[in-house]
Amino acid sequence: MGKLLSEMTVDELWELFPIILSEHKAYWNDWYVEEENRMLENTKY
């Protein structure tokens, strides 16, 4: 088994979770709405 996240160096974390900047994509709004609906469904009693 690998290291725990808390045991990793900053360089190791950047390798696992890179941040990539890109131009805005119109379909991101659709992804947001889908995820928001999914989260709201999971909070209903």
mmCIF entry with sequence, helices, sheets and N, C-alpha, C, O atoms, coordinates in Angstrom:
data_MODEL
# 
_entry.id   MODEL 
# 
_entity.id                         1 
_entity.type                       polymer 
_entity.pdbx_number_of_molecules   1 
# 
_entity_poly.entity_id                      1 
_entity_poly.type                           'polypeptide(L)' 
_entity_poly.nstd_linkage                   no 
_entity_poly.nstd_monomer                   no 
_entity_poly.pdbx_seq_one_letter_code       MGKLLSEMTVDELWELFPIILSEHKAYWNDWYVEEENRMLENTKY 
_entity_poly.pdbx_seq_one_letter_code_can   MGKLLSEMTVDELWELFPIILSEHKAYWNDWYVEEENRMLENTKY 
_entity_poly.pdbx_strand_id                 A 
# 
loop_
_entity_poly_seq.entity_id 
_entity_poly_seq.num 
_entity_poly_seq.mon_id 
_entity_poly_seq.hetero 
1 1  MET n 
1 2  GLY n 
1 3  LYS n 
1 4  LEU n 
1 5  LEU n 
1 6  SER n 
1 7  GLU n 
1 8  MET n 
1 9  THR n 
1 10 VAL n 
1 11 ASP n 
1 12 GLU n 
1 13 LEU n 
1 14 TRP n 
1 15 GLU n 
1 16 LEU n 
1 17 PHE n 
1 18 PRO n 
1 19 ILE n 
1 20 ILE n 
1 21 LEU n 
1 22 SER n 
1 23 GLU n 
1 24 HIS n 
1 25 LYS n 
1 26 ALA n 
1 27 TYR n 
1 28 TRP n 
1 29 ASN n 
1 30 ASP n 
1 31 TRP n 
1 32 TYR n 
1 33 VAL n 
1 34 GLU n 
1 35 GLU n 
1 36 GLU n 
1 37 ASN n 
1 38 ARG n 
1 39 MET n 
1 40 LEU n 
1 41 GLU n 
1 42 ASN n 
1 43 THR n 
1 44 LYS n 
1 45 TYR n 
# 
_struct_asym.id          A 
_struct_asym.entity_id   1 
# 
loop_
_struct_conf.conf_type_id 
_struct_conf.id 
_struct_conf.pdbx_PDB_helix_id 
_struct_conf.beg_label_comp_id 
_struct_conf.beg_label_asym_id 
_struct_conf.beg_label_seq_id 
_struct_conf.pdbx_beg_PDB_ins_code 
_struct_conf.end_label_comp_id 
_struct_conf.end_label_asym_id 
_struct_conf.end_label_seq_id 
_struct_conf.pdbx_end_PDB_ins_code 
_struct_conf.beg_auth_comp_id 
_struct_conf.beg_auth_asym_id 
_struct_conf.beg_auth_seq_id 
_struct_conf.end_auth_comp_id 
_struct_conf.end_auth_asym_id 
_struct_conf.end_auth_seq_id 
_struct_conf.pdbx_PDB_helix_class 
_struct_conf.details 
_struct_conf.pdbx_PDB_helix_length 
HELX_P HELX_P1 AA1 LEU A 5  ? GLU A 7  ? LEU A 5  GLU A 7  5 ? 3  
HELX_P HELX_P2 AA2 VAL A 10 ? LEU A 16 ? VAL A 10 LEU A 16 1 ? 7  
HELX_P HELX_P3 AA3 TRP A 28 ? ASN A 42 ? TRP A 28 ASN A 42 1 ? 15 
# 
_struct_conf_type.id          HELX_P 
_struct_conf_type.criteria    ? 
_struct_conf_type.reference   ? 
# 
loop_
_atom_site.group_PDB 
_atom_site.id 
_atom_site.type_symbol 
_atom_site.label_atom_id 
_atom_site.label_alt_id 
_atom_site.label_comp_id 
_atom_site.label_asym_id 
_atom_site.label_entity_id 
_atom_site.label_seq_id 
_atom_site.pdbx_PDB_ins_code 
_atom_site.Cartn_x 
_atom_site.Cartn_y 
_atom_site.Cartn_z 
_atom_site.occupancy 
_atom_site.B_iso_or_equiv 
_atom_site.pdbx_formal_charge 
_atom_site.auth_seq_id 
_atom_site.auth_comp_id 
_atom_site.auth_asym_id 
_atom_site.auth_atom_id 
_atom_site.pdbx_PDB_model_num 
ATOM 1   N N  . MET A 1 1  ? 0.849   -1.191 0.000   1.00 0.00 ? 1  MET A N  1 
ATOM 2   C CA . MET A 1 1  ? 0.000   0.000  0.000   1.00 0.00 ? 1  MET A CA 1 
ATOM 3   C C  . MET A 1 1  ? 0.886   1.242  0.000   1.00 0.00 ? 1  MET A C  1 
ATOM 4   O O  . MET A 1 1  ? 1.977   1.231  0.570   1.00 0.00 ? 1  MET A O  1 
ATOM 5   N N  . GLY A 1 2  ? 0.421   2.300  -0.632  1.00 0.00 ? 2  GLY A N  1 
ATOM 6   C CA . GLY A 1 2  ? 1.194   3.536  -0.722  1.00 0.00 ? 2  GLY A CA 1 
ATOM 7   C C  . GLY A 1 2  ? 1.131   4.363  0.543   1.00 0.00 ? 2  GLY A C  1 
ATOM 8   O O  . GLY A 1 2  ? 0.580   3.946  1.562   1.00 0.00 ? 2  GLY A O  1 
ATOM 9   N N  . LYS A 1 3  ? 1.707   5.535  0.450   1.00 0.00 ? 3  LYS A N  1 
ATOM 10  C CA . LYS A 1 3  ? 1.725   6.465  1.583   1.00 0.00 ? 3  LYS A CA 1 
ATOM 11  C C  . LYS A 1 3  ? 0.346   7.081  1.796   1.00 0.00 ? 3  LYS A C  1 
ATOM 12  O O  . LYS A 1 3  ? -0.472  7.158  0.879   1.00 0.00 ? 3  LYS A O  1 
ATOM 13  N N  . LEU A 1 4  ? 0.116   7.510  3.016   1.00 0.00 ? 4  LEU A N  1 
ATOM 14  C CA . LEU A 1 4  ? -1.052  8.328  3.304   1.00 0.00 ? 4  LEU A CA 1 
ATOM 15  C C  . LEU A 1 4  ? -0.812  9.718  2.723   1.00 0.00 ? 4  LEU A C  1 
ATOM 16  O O  . LEU A 1 4  ? 0.335   10.143 2.592   1.00 0.00 ? 4  LEU A O  1 
ATOM 17  N N  . LEU A 1 5  ? -1.867  10.416 2.381   1.00 0.00 ? 5  LEU A N  1 
ATOM 18  C CA . LEU A 1 5  ? -1.706  11.771 1.850   1.00 0.00 ? 5  LEU A CA 1 
ATOM 19  C C  . LEU A 1 5  ? -0.935  12.654 2.820   1.00 0.00 ? 5  LEU A C  1 
ATOM 20  O O  . LEU A 1 5  ? -0.123  13.478 2.402   1.00 0.00 ? 5  LEU A O  1 
ATOM 21  N N  . SER A 1 6  ? -1.186  12.485 4.102   1.00 0.00 ? 6  SER A N  1 
ATOM 22  C CA . SER A 1 6  ? -0.510  13.305 5.108   1.00 0.00 ? 6  SER A CA 1 
ATOM 23  C C  . SER A 1 6  ? 0.984   13.017 5.197   1.00 0.00 ? 6  SER A C  1 
ATOM 24  O O  . SER A 1 6  ? 1.730   13.808 5.774   1.00 0.00 ? 6  SER A O  1 
ATOM 25  N N  . GLU A 1 7  ? 1.425   11.911 4.643   1.00 0.00 ? 7  GLU A N  1 
ATOM 26  C CA . GLU A 1 7  ? 2.844   11.550 4.670   1.00 0.00 ? 7  GLU A CA 1 
ATOM 27  C C  . GLU A 1 7  ? 3.581   11.963 3.399   1.00 0.00 ? 7  GLU A C  1 
ATOM 28  O O  . GLU A 1 7  ? 4.803   11.836 3.323   1.00 0.00 ? 7  GLU A O  1 
ATOM 29  N N  . MET A 1 8  ? 2.848   12.455 2.404   1.00 0.00 ? 8  MET A N  1 
ATOM 30  C CA . MET A 1 8  ? 3.455   12.793 1.114   1.00 0.00 ? 8  MET A CA 1 
ATOM 31  C C  . MET A 1 8  ? 4.069   14.177 1.132   1.00 0.00 ? 8  MET A C  1 
ATOM 32  O O  . MET A 1 8  ? 3.627   15.067 1.858   1.00 0.00 ? 8  MET A O  1 
ATOM 33  N N  . THR A 1 9  ? 5.099   14.337 0.316   1.00 0.00 ? 9  THR A N  1 
ATOM 34  C CA . THR A 1 9  ? 5.708   15.654 0.143   1.00 0.00 ? 9  THR A CA 1 
ATOM 35  C C  . THR A 1 9  ? 4.827   16.481 -0.782  1.00 0.00 ? 9  THR A C  1 
ATOM 36  O O  . THR A 1 9  ? 3.935   15.952 -1.445  1.00 0.00 ? 9  THR A O  1 
ATOM 37  N N  . VAL A 1 10 ? 5.081   17.760 -0.819  1.00 0.00 ? 10 VAL A N  1 
ATOM 38  C CA . VAL A 1 10 ? 4.328   18.645 -1.714  1.00 0.00 ? 10 VAL A CA 1 
ATOM 39  C C  . VAL A 1 10 ? 4.519   18.211 -3.172  1.00 0.00 ? 10 VAL A C  1 
ATOM 40  O O  . VAL A 1 10 ? 3.563   18.214 -3.948  1.00 0.00 ? 10 VAL A O  1 
ATOM 41  N N  . ASP A 1 11 ? 5.719   17.847 -3.540  1.00 0.00 ? 11 ASP A N  1 
ATOM 42  C CA . ASP A 1 11 ? 5.983   17.399 -4.913  1.00 0.00 ? 11 ASP A CA 1 
ATOM 43  C C  . ASP A 1 11 ? 5.181   16.147 -5.252  1.00 0.00 ? 11 ASP A C  1 
ATOM 44  O O  . ASP A 1 11 ? 4.653   16.032 -6.358  1.00 0.00 ? 11 ASP A O  1 
ATOM 45  N N  . GLU A 1 12 ? 5.086   15.219 -4.322  1.00 0.00 ? 12 GLU A N  1 
ATOM 46  C CA . GLU A 1 12 ? 4.300   14.002 -4.557  1.00 0.00 ? 12 GLU A CA 1 
ATOM 47  C C  . GLU A 1 12 ? 2.817   14.333 -4.704  1.00 0.00 ? 12 GLU A C  1 
ATOM 48  O O  . GLU A 1 12 ? 2.126   13.755 -5.542  1.00 0.00 ? 12 GLU A O  1 
ATOM 49  N N  . LEU A 1 13 ? 2.339   15.256 -3.895  1.00 0.00 ? 13 LEU A N  1 
ATOM 50  C CA . LEU A 1 13 ? 0.937   15.653 -3.983  1.00 0.00 ? 13 LEU A CA 1 
ATOM 51  C C  . LEU A 1 13 ? 0.642   16.343 -5.311  1.00 0.00 ? 13 LEU A C  1 
ATOM 52  O O  . LEU A 1 13 ? -0.398  16.091 -5.918  1.00 0.00 ? 13 LEU A O  1 
ATOM 53  N N  . TRP A 1 14 ? 1.546   17.213 -5.770  1.00 0.00 ? 14 TRP A N  1 
ATOM 54  C CA . TRP A 1 14 ? 1.353   17.890 -7.054  1.00 0.00 ? 14 TRP A CA 1 
ATOM 55  C C  . TRP A 1 14 ? 1.314   16.887 -8.201  1.00 0.00 ? 14 TRP A C  1 
ATOM 56  O O  . TRP A 1 14 ? 0.598   17.081 -9.183  1.00 0.00 ? 14 TRP A O  1 
ATOM 57  N N  . GLU A 1 15 ? 2.093   15.812 -8.068  1.00 0.00 ? 15 GLU A N  1 
ATOM 58  C CA . GLU A 1 15 ? 2.107   14.786 -9.102  1.00 0.00 ? 15 GLU A CA 1 
ATOM 59  C C  . GLU A 1 15 ? 0.762   14.037 -9.139  1.00 0.00 ? 15 GLU A C  1 
ATOM 60  O O  . GLU A 1 15 ? 0.257   13.704 -10.211 1.00 0.00 ? 15 GLU A O  1 
ATOM 61  N N  . LEU A 1 16 ? 0.201   13.783 -7.962  1.00 0.00 ? 16 LEU A N  1 
ATOM 62  C CA . LEU A 1 16 ? -1.087  13.086 -7.895  1.00 0.00 ? 16 LEU A CA 1 
ATOM 63  C C  . LEU A 1 16 ? -2.265  13.978 -8.257  1.00 0.00 ? 16 LEU A C  1 
ATOM 64  O O  . LEU A 1 16 ? -3.213  13.529 -8.901  1.00 0.00 ? 16 LEU A O  1 
ATOM 65  N N  . PHE A 1 17 ? -2.209  15.232 -7.848  1.00 0.00 ? 17 PHE A N  1 
ATOM 66  C CA . PHE A 1 17 ? -3.330  16.156 -8.011  1.00 0.00 ? 17 PHE A CA 1 
ATOM 67  C C  . PHE A 1 17 ? -2.880  17.433 -8.711  1.00 0.00 ? 17 PHE A C  1 
ATOM 68  O O  . PHE A 1 17 ? -2.853  18.501 -8.098  1.00 0.00 ? 17 PHE A O  1 
ATOM 69  N N  . PRO A 1 18 ? -2.527  17.330 -9.993  1.00 0.00 ? 18 PRO A N  1 
ATOM 70  C CA . PRO A 1 18 ? -2.061  18.536 -10.690 1.00 0.00 ? 18 PRO A CA 1 
ATOM 71  C C  . PRO A 1 18 ? -3.206  19.525 -10.904 1.00 0.00 ? 18 PRO A C  1 
ATOM 72  O O  . PRO A 1 18 ? -4.365  19.137 -11.047 1.00 0.00 ? 18 PRO A O  1 
ATOM 73  N N  . ILE A 1 19 ? -2.862  20.781 -10.923 1.00 0.00 ? 19 ILE A N  1 
ATOM 74  C CA . ILE A 1 19 ? -3.830  21.835 -11.234 1.00 0.00 ? 19 ILE A CA 1 
ATOM 75  C C  . ILE A 1 19 ? -3.522  22.305 -12.640 1.00 0.00 ? 19 ILE A C  1 
ATOM 76  O O  . ILE A 1 19 ? -2.424  22.783 -12.925 1.00 0.00 ? 19 ILE A O  1 
ATOM 77  N N  . ILE A 1 20 ? -4.505  22.164 -13.515 1.00 0.00 ? 20 ILE A N  1 
ATOM 78  C CA . ILE A 1 20 ? -4.327  22.528 -14.917 1.00 0.00 ? 20 ILE A CA 1 
ATOM 79  C C  . ILE A 1 20 ? -5.312  23.647 -15.247 1.00 0.00 ? 20 ILE A C  1 
ATOM 80  O O  . ILE A 1 20 ? -6.525  23.464 -15.148 1.00 0.00 ? 20 ILE A O  1 
ATOM 81  N N  . LEU A 1 21 ? -4.793  24.782 -15.632 1.00 0.00 ? 21 LEU A N  1 
ATOM 82  C CA . LEU A 1 21 ? -5.638  25.917 -15.992 1.00 0.00 ? 21 LEU A CA 1 
ATOM 83  C C  . LEU A 1 21 ? -5.968  25.849 -17.473 1.00 0.00 ? 21 LEU A C  1 
ATOM 84  O O  . LEU A 1 21 ? -5.112  25.550 -18.305 1.00 0.00 ? 21 LEU A O  1 
ATOM 85  N N  . SER A 1 22 ? -7.219  26.131 -17.784 1.00 0.00 ? 22 SER A N  1 
ATOM 86  C CA . SER A 1 22 ? -7.637  26.138 -19.187 1.00 0.00 ? 22 SER A CA 1 
ATOM 87  C C  . SER A 1 22 ? -8.729  27.177 -19.370 1.00 0.00 ? 22 SER A C  1 
ATOM 88  O O  . SER A 1 22 ? -9.261  27.723 -18.403 1.00 0.00 ? 22 SER A O  1 
ATOM 89  N N  . GLU A 1 23 ? -9.051  27.438 -20.624 1.00 0.00 ? 23 GLU A N  1 
ATOM 90  C CA . GLU A 1 23 ? -10.113 28.392 -20.911 1.00 0.00 ? 23 GLU A CA 1 
ATOM 91  C C  . GLU A 1 23 ? -11.458 27.804 -20.484 1.00 0.00 ? 23 GLU A C  1 
ATOM 92  O O  . GLU A 1 23 ? -11.620 26.586 -20.399 1.00 0.00 ? 23 GLU A O  1 
ATOM 93  N N  . HIS A 1 24 ? -12.408 28.682 -20.220 1.00 0.00 ? 24 HIS A N  1 
ATOM 94  C CA . HIS A 1 24 ? -13.748 28.273 -19.809 1.00 0.00 ? 24 HIS A CA 1 
ATOM 95  C C  . HIS A 1 24 ? -14.394 27.398 -20.885 1.00 0.00 ? 24 HIS A C  1 
ATOM 96  O O  . HIS A 1 24 ? -14.234 27.636 -22.082 1.00 0.00 ? 24 HIS A O  1 
ATOM 97  N N  . LYS A 1 25 ? -15.116 26.394 -20.434 1.00 0.00 ? 25 LYS A N  1 
ATOM 98  C CA . LYS A 1 25 ? -15.865 25.516 -21.330 1.00 0.00 ? 25 LYS A CA 1 
ATOM 99  C C  . LYS A 1 25 ? -17.353 25.674 -21.010 1.00 0.00 ? 25 LYS A C  1 
ATOM 100 O O  . LYS A 1 25 ? -17.750 25.609 -19.847 1.00 0.00 ? 25 LYS A O  1 
ATOM 101 N N  . ALA A 1 26 ? -18.161 25.879 -22.027 1.00 0.00 ? 26 ALA A N  1 
ATOM 102 C CA . ALA A 1 26 ? -19.592 26.113 -21.817 1.00 0.00 ? 26 ALA A CA 1 
ATOM 103 C C  . ALA A 1 26 ? -20.283 24.935 -21.127 1.00 0.00 ? 26 ALA A C  1 
ATOM 104 O O  . ALA A 1 26 ? -21.226 25.142 -20.364 1.00 0.00 ? 26 ALA A O  1 
ATOM 105 N N  . TYR A 1 27 ? -19.834 23.709 -21.379 1.00 0.00 ? 27 TYR A N  1 
ATOM 106 C CA . TYR A 1 27 ? -20.488 22.539 -20.802 1.00 0.00 ? 27 TYR A CA 1 
ATOM 107 C C  . TYR A 1 27 ? -20.227 22.397 -19.299 1.00 0.00 ? 27 TYR A C  1 
ATOM 108 O O  . TYR A 1 27 ? -20.882 21.587 -18.643 1.00 0.00 ? 27 TYR A O  1 
ATOM 109 N N  . TRP A 1 28 ? -19.292 23.159 -18.746 1.00 0.00 ? 28 TRP A N  1 
ATOM 110 C CA . TRP A 1 28 ? -19.055 23.089 -17.304 1.00 0.00 ? 28 TRP A CA 1 
ATOM 111 C C  . TRP A 1 28 ? -20.298 23.447 -16.511 1.00 0.00 ? 28 TRP A C  1 
ATOM 112 O O  . TRP A 1 28 ? -20.531 22.890 -15.438 1.00 0.00 ? 28 TRP A O  1 
ATOM 113 N N  . ASN A 1 29 ? -21.100 24.369 -17.026 1.00 0.00 ? 29 ASN A N  1 
ATOM 114 C CA . ASN A 1 29 ? -22.333 24.740 -16.339 1.00 0.00 ? 29 ASN A CA 1 
ATOM 115 C C  . ASN A 1 29 ? -23.257 23.533 -16.228 1.00 0.00 ? 29 ASN A C  1 
ATOM 116 O O  . ASN A 1 29 ? -23.870 23.319 -15.182 1.00 0.00 ? 29 ASN A O  1 
ATOM 117 N N  . ASP A 1 30 ? -23.364 22.742 -17.297 1.00 0.00 ? 30 ASP A N  1 
ATOM 118 C CA . ASP A 1 30 ? -24.190 21.535 -17.260 1.00 0.00 ? 30 ASP A CA 1 
ATOM 119 C C  . ASP A 1 30 ? -23.680 20.556 -16.205 1.00 0.00 ? 30 ASP A C  1 
ATOM 120 O O  . ASP A 1 30 ? -24.466 19.957 -15.471 1.00 0.00 ? 30 ASP A O  1 
ATOM 121 N N  . TRP A 1 31 ? -22.361 20.401 -16.139 1.00 0.00 ? 31 TRP A N  1 
ATOM 122 C CA . TRP A 1 31 ? -21.768 19.507 -15.141 1.00 0.00 ? 31 TRP A CA 1 
ATOM 123 C C  . TRP A 1 31 ? -22.106 19.989 -13.742 1.00 0.00 ? 31 TRP A C  1 
ATOM 124 O O  . TRP A 1 31 ? -22.412 19.186 -12.861 1.00 0.00 ? 31 TRP A O  1 
ATOM 125 N N  . TYR A 1 32 ? -22.051 21.302 -13.534 1.00 0.00 ? 32 TYR A N  1 
ATOM 126 C CA . TYR A 1 32 ? -22.370 21.865 -12.221 1.00 0.00 ? 32 TYR A CA 1 
ATOM 127 C C  . TYR A 1 32 ? -23.819 21.554 -11.845 1.00 0.00 ? 32 TYR A C  1 
ATOM 128 O O  . TYR A 1 32 ? -24.091 21.106 -10.731 1.00 0.00 ? 32 TYR A O  1 
ATOM 129 N N  . VAL A 1 33 ? -24.743 21.790 -12.772 1.00 0.00 ? 33 VAL A N  1 
ATOM 130 C CA . VAL A 1 33 ? -26.165 21.562 -12.495 1.00 0.00 ? 33 VAL A CA 1 
ATOM 131 C C  . VAL A 1 33 ? -26.411 20.087 -12.180 1.00 0.00 ? 33 VAL A C  1 
ATOM 132 O O  . VAL A 1 33 ? -27.159 19.773 -11.254 1.00 0.00 ? 33 VAL A O  1 
ATOM 133 N N  . GLU A 1 34 ? -25.799 19.189 -12.929 1.00 0.00 ? 34 GLU A N  1 
ATOM 134 C CA . GLU A 1 34 ? -25.946 17.753 -12.665 1.00 0.00 ? 34 GLU A CA 1 
ATOM 135 C C  . GLU A 1 34 ? -25.437 17.404 -11.265 1.00 0.00 ? 34 GLU A C  1 
ATOM 136 O O  . GLU A 1 34 ? -26.101 16.679 -10.523 1.00 0.00 ? 34 GLU A O  1 
ATOM 137 N N  . GLU A 1 35 ? -24.283 17.908 -10.915 1.00 0.00 ? 35 GLU A N  1 
ATOM 138 C CA . GLU A 1 35 ? -23.706 17.602 -9.605  1.00 0.00 ? 35 GLU A CA 1 
ATOM 139 C C  . GLU A 1 35 ? -24.527 18.224 -8.484  1.00 0.00 ? 35 GLU A C  1 
ATOM 140 O O  . GLU A 1 35 ? -24.736 17.600 -7.444  1.00 0.00 ? 35 GLU A O  1 
ATOM 141 N N  . GLU A 1 36 ? -24.993 19.452 -8.693  1.00 0.00 ? 36 GLU A N  1 
ATOM 142 C CA . GLU A 1 36 ? -25.829 20.104 -7.692  1.00 0.00 ? 36 GLU A CA 1 
ATOM 143 C C  . GLU A 1 36 ? -27.093 19.285 -7.450  1.00 0.00 ? 36 GLU A C  1 
ATOM 144 O O  . GLU A 1 36 ? -27.478 19.070 -6.300  1.00 0.00 ? 36 GLU A O  1 
ATOM 145 N N  . ASN A 1 37 ? -27.740 18.827 -8.515  1.00 0.00 ? 37 ASN A N  1 
ATOM 146 C CA . ASN A 1 37 ? -28.950 18.013 -8.375  1.00 0.00 ? 37 ASN A CA 1 
ATOM 147 C C  . ASN A 1 37 ? -28.656 16.700 -7.656  1.00 0.00 ? 37 ASN A C  1 
ATOM 148 O O  . ASN A 1 37 ? -29.448 16.256 -6.825  1.00 0.00 ? 37 ASN A O  1 
ATOM 149 N N  . ARG A 1 38 ? -27.537 16.086 -7.967  1.00 0.00 ? 38 ARG A N  1 
ATOM 150 C CA . ARG A 1 38 ? -27.134 14.837 -7.324  1.00 0.00 ? 38 ARG A CA 1 
ATOM 151 C C  . ARG A 1 38 ? -26.941 15.061 -5.821  1.00 0.00 ? 38 ARG A C  1 
ATOM 152 O O  . ARG A 1 38 ? -27.367 14.241 -5.008  1.00 0.00 ? 38 ARG A O  1 
ATOM 153 N N  . MET A 1 39 ? -26.306 16.160 -5.461  1.00 0.00 ? 39 MET A N  1 
ATOM 154 C CA . MET A 1 39 ? -26.079 16.456 -4.047  1.00 0.00 ? 39 MET A CA 1 
ATOM 155 C C  . MET A 1 39 ? -27.375 16.763 -3.321  1.00 0.00 ? 39 MET A C  1 
ATOM 156 O O  . MET A 1 39 ? -27.571 16.336 -2.183  1.00 0.00 ? 39 MET A O  1 
ATOM 157 N N  . LEU A 1 40 ? -28.259 17.501 -3.973  1.00 0.00 ? 40 LEU A N  1 
ATOM 158 C CA . LEU A 1 40 ? -29.532 17.830 -3.347  1.00 0.00 ? 40 LEU A CA 1 
ATOM 159 C C  . LEU A 1 40 ? -30.390 16.590 -3.144  1.00 0.00 ? 40 LEU A C  1 
ATOM 160 O O  . LEU A 1 40 ? -31.088 16.487 -2.135  1.00 0.00 ? 40 LEU A O  1 
ATOM 161 N N  . GLU A 1 41 ? -30.354 15.646 -4.080  1.00 0.00 ? 41 GLU A N  1 
ATOM 162 C CA . GLU A 1 41 ? -31.094 14.392 -3.933  1.00 0.00 ? 41 GLU A CA 1 
ATOM 163 C C  . GLU A 1 41 ? -30.594 13.598 -2.735  1.00 0.00 ? 41 GLU A C  1 
ATOM 164 O O  . GLU A 1 41 ? -31.379 12.947 -2.047  1.00 0.00 ? 41 GLU A O  1 
ATOM 165 N N  . ASN A 1 42 ? -29.299 13.650 -2.486  1.00 0.00 ? 42 ASN A N  1 
ATOM 166 C CA . ASN A 1 42 ? -28.717 12.892 -1.379  1.00 0.00 ? 42 ASN A CA 1 
ATOM 167 C C  . ASN A 1 42 ? -28.976 13.536 -0.019  1.00 0.00 ? 42 ASN A C  1 
ATOM 168 O O  . ASN A 1 42 ? -28.733 12.907 1.011   1.00 0.00 ? 42 ASN A O  1 
ATOM 169 N N  . THR A 1 43 ? -29.461 14.766 0.005   1.00 0.00 ? 43 THR A N  1 
ATOM 170 C CA . THR A 1 43 ? -29.716 15.425 1.286   1.00 0.00 ? 43 THR A CA 1 
ATOM 171 C C  . THR A 1 43 ? -31.187 15.406 1.667   1.00 0.00 ? 43 THR A C  1 
ATOM 172 O O  . THR A 1 43 ? -31.549 15.873 2.747   1.00 0.00 ? 43 THR A O  1 
ATOM 173 N N  . LYS A 1 44 ? -32.050 14.869 0.791   1.00 0.00 ? 44 LYS A N  1 
ATOM 174 C CA . LYS A 1 44 ? -33.485 14.802 1.098   1.00 0.00 ? 44 LYS A CA 1 
ATOM 175 C C  . LYS A 1 44 ? -33.721 13.725 2.153   1.00 0.00 ? 44 LYS A C  1 
ATOM 176 O O  . LYS A 1 44 ? -33.050 12.693 2.171   1.00 0.00 ? 44 LYS A O  1 
ATOM 177 N N  . TYR A 1 45 ? -34.673 13.984 3.017   1.00 0.00 ? 45 TYR A N  1 
ATOM 178 C CA . TYR A 1 45 ? -34.986 13.025 4.089   1.00 0.00 ? 45 TYR A CA 1 
ATOM 179 C C  . TYR A 1 45 ? -36.176 12.204 3.738   1.00 0.00 ? 45 TYR A C  1 
ATOM 180 O O  . TYR A 1 45 ? -36.586 11.345 4.518   1.00 0.00 ? 45 TYR A O  1 
# 
